[in-house]
Amino acid sequence: MASVPSLASSVNQRVADALASALPEAGGADPLLRRSDRADFQANGILALAKKAKANPRELAATVVEGIPTGDLIEEIEVSGPGFLNITVSDAAIVSTLAARAADDRLGVPLNASAGTTVIDYAQPNVAKEMHVGHLRSAVIGAAMVEILEFTGEKVVRRHHIGDWGTQFGMLIQYLLEHPHELDHKSDSEVSGEEAMSNLNRLYKASRALFDSDEEFKTRARARVVDLQAGEPETLALWQRFVDESKIYFYSVFNKLDMDIQDPDVVGESGYNDMLVETCKLLEESGVAVRSNGALCVFFEDVKGPDGNPTPLIVQKSDGGFGYAATDLSAIRDRVTNLGATELIYVVDARQSLHFKMVFETARRAGWLNDEVKAVQLAFGTVLGKDGKPFKTREGETVRLVDLLDEAIDRASAVVREKAQDLTEAEIAERGAQVGIGAVKYADLSTSAARDYKFDLDHMVSLNGDTSVYLQYAYARIQSILRKAGDARPVAHPEVALAPTERALGLHLDGFGELIAEAAAEHAPHKLAAYLYQLASLYTSFYSECPVLKADTAEQVENRLFLCELTARTLSKGMSLLGIRTPEKL
């Protein structure tokens, strides 16, 4: 495994060295190299440095150019405008660098030298409640961040903070106690997620109706909450049945989303119960939290209610009950002290931003978070319907996640069937699921998480435009070319001249490692999606302008097959980091 320095970093180093010898006081200054439409790269850091040194920028640029060797890496370099450097790299350097990437399983992507331990809190459904479209984003964005960070060498601990505690369980448990067969399964064989959810739905509705109409039942249900919080064994055993039944359902949905959720990673609100009293004690003794009207509160200068009075974070209510803040603060303590986290990422709806801002600030004041241990909310926007309003059914209900996924799979299967030449029915069904689920994930991930996005299945499963289907077809097309290549093998030939579309494709392929580092550091899976879309677009241009199997010489055929193969590997790796499959045939 060898990390391969990108052409950009090699060019940057050469310019920096020449700059340091031309202007010694600027030693270590950044030449500000970027991709350019005038040449391969443009360095525009000389202007500011010349201004600082009171030198003429064009003269300084000319001196720098004299100090840069050309031939192997840099083919041509010219001073343009007030002192920019336009730099063209050689075809041989592009192909040689790509050959080094192709020789490595990781495509030459380096591991992050300062990798630590990140705990990601994502995919947080509620026990005994149906998952709806609002649960989609946390799961999809979180899963992509897990993969991207792990690929950079980060140790990642997954946490699914499910809603499995609270007063509503008193009502559910009491009802189950009085109607003990409500959660029984029809048979001993495998229970479907659909059956588990319909059991829970039915029980929830029946217990709610009784709770609202029968005062005596309401009293018994409220007493049951006290038993639950006290850990009374029979009550806990019934509570566990709700959790287990819900997990059958959750896992069926995550399975449909092609997501791997492991039982040990599911640590719900209940998992922190034993820490709550101590968390409050630590906050109160350190003076971070104070009693106000009997409640334990943390106050902030910049958080005020509509009346102008400070709005506190309530850690413990005046009746002794604990709110979300106590659980979230206990989770931070656990993740930092027991799991050794250096970073905590919370993939949570943007509407909870104020809550998390207050929780993180409280944890900083308590010393659980500091410069070495950071917490961030990867806040996401709302899923909208085609009309631009929050996504609802015609009846104004929230949309069931399972229904959406099923519809996406149906639509995608129709697209696959239409295009499929030699696929069996079983293959069409399998590809339909991979294309449909990929389409849903990509639509979410190709939008910056903070923005709202429109859930538009017509667009998502379209073969044209910025969709995962476009990327999957580009990948499948390359596989088809590689299958048809016969005796011709993908081999890099640095001596072969490149056409403009080959150069553009090669330079983009070479930027994969730097892009991964950026997406990881900024928690920005949408940047990876944008990179992959551009890669598929550049490949399409290359494919339409450069015959692969009918190229002029045997070396050119091999070199173009080499570019095809590396494009396919990069697409496949990038898509898998987003949680999207790349079928070999479509």
Salt bridges, closest charged atoms under 4 A:
ASP40 OD2 - ARG503 NH2 2.29
ASP72 OD2 - ARG14 NH2 3.06
ASP91 OD1 - ARG503 NH1 2.40
ASP121 OD2 - ARG335 NH1 2.92
GLU130 OE2 - ARG400 NE 2.86
GLU150 OE2 - ARG158 NH1 3.37
GLU178 OE2 - ARG220 NE 2.72
GLU182 OE1 - ARG202 NE 3.49
ASP184 OD2 - HIS181 ND1 2.65
ASP184 OD1 - ARG241 NH2 3.53
GLU194 OE2 - ARG400 NH2 2.99
ASP212 OD1 - ARG208 NH2 3.30
GLU215 OE2 - LYS218 NZ 3.88
ASP227 OD2 - ARG224 NH1 3.56
GLU232 OE1 - ARG224 NH1 3.84
GLU245 OE1 - HIS185 NE2 2.81
ASP258 OD2 - ARG581 NE 2.66
ASP263 OD1 - LYS247 NZ 3.19
ASP265 OD1 - ARG159 NH1 3.98
GLU278 OE1 - ARG333 NH2 3.10
GLU284 OE2 - ARG291 NE 3.22
ASP302 OD2 - LYS357 NZ 3.12
ASP328 OD1 - HIS161 NE2 3.95
ASP328 OD2 - HIS355 NE2 2.72
GLU343 OE1 - HIS523 NE2 3.50
ASP349 OD2 - ARG351 NH2 2.68
GLU361 OE1 - ARG364 NE 3.38
GLU361 OE2 - ARG365 NE 3.13
ASP403 OD1 - ARG400 NH1 3.04
ASP406 OD1 - LYS256 NZ 2.54
GLU407 OE2 - ARG411 NH2 3.37
ASP422 OD2 - LYS585 NZ 3.77
GLU425 OE1 - ARG417 NH2 2.62
GLU430 OE1 - ARG431 NH1 2.95
ASP444 OD1 - ARG137 NE 2.96
ASP456 OD1 - LYS386 NZ 3.73
ASP458 OD2 - LYS386 NZ 2.65
ASP458 OD1 - ARG411 NH1 2.78
GLU495 OE2 - HIS493 ND1 2.91
GLU502 OE2 - ARG560 NE 3.14
ASP510 OD1 - ARG101 NE 2.85
GLU518 OE2 - LYS527 NZ 2.95
GLU522 OE1 - LYS527 NZ 2.68
GLU558 OE1 - HIS493 NE2 2.66
